[in-house]
Amino acid sequence: MDRQQVSRIAHTRHPIAAPLSDQAVTDVLNRALEHRTQLLDLGCGSAEWLLRALELQPEAQAVGIDVSEPALAHARTEAQRRGMSDRLQIRAEDAAGLAPEARFDVVFVVGSSHAFGGLLPSLQAARRHLAPGGVVVIGDGYWENPPSEQALEIIGPMDDLAGLVASVTEDGWTPVHGHTSTRAELDAYEWAWTGTLAAWGLEQAGTPAGEQALAVAREHREGWLGGYRDSFGFVTLILSPAG
């Protein structure tokens, strides 16, 4: 079982692949959408951000880009189930290498900056697809408290929140809205992720896939509780190009 399949299973009960509550997602979308109708998600996963945006904005059309076939298959199924197949285009492509073909009013890059080599490269990619008057919705991690050596080993180097916002601003963006995930949101996401994967592993007990799922769930749970829970934070920002 590869990493993409593990991720798809783990996100079953928390389809927004980021530590935000349903209400927080709705609040971010309402602020980002307003009268914007052309949407793009670079690294969309199962396209839950786009599906919820389409529910809120009946005139909107969306394109989701990702390389995970399990996630994209789920996105297509959900789009059909919700009656949105004609409004959501799902494409299996490398988001980092996507050539600008059209301009979009809202570009999402939430929890996928690693696919571009970091936060600023992901914003550079988003800018290439952004229409005049458009906004980018980003979601990324930061160090809320000084990390331990173990946390650094697990997560790697990151800015604190002030450093993250400063780097974004220096790169030519103006934050117009922000949501910092609460500890409850972070915990709910982590427990949903590891719990869902562990439950699936128990259902497949005795199989290689089941044992792998249990091992991955255990590793993530131990890393979260003993490694980086007290220092990791997550912020979702709506950004407008400065000037």
Secondary structure, DSSP 8 states (H G I E B T S, - for coil): --HHHHHHHHTTT--SSSS--HHHHHHHHHHHHTT--EEEEET-TT-HHHHHHHHH-TT-EEEEEES-HHHHHHHHHHHHHTT-TTTEEEEES-GGG----S-EEEEEEES-GGGGTSHHHHHHHHHHTEEEEEEEEEEEEEESS---HHHHHHH----BHHHHHHHHHHTTEEEEEEEE--HHHHHHHHHHHHHHHHHHHHHTTTSHHHHHHHHHHHHHHHHIIIIITTTEEEEEEEEEE--
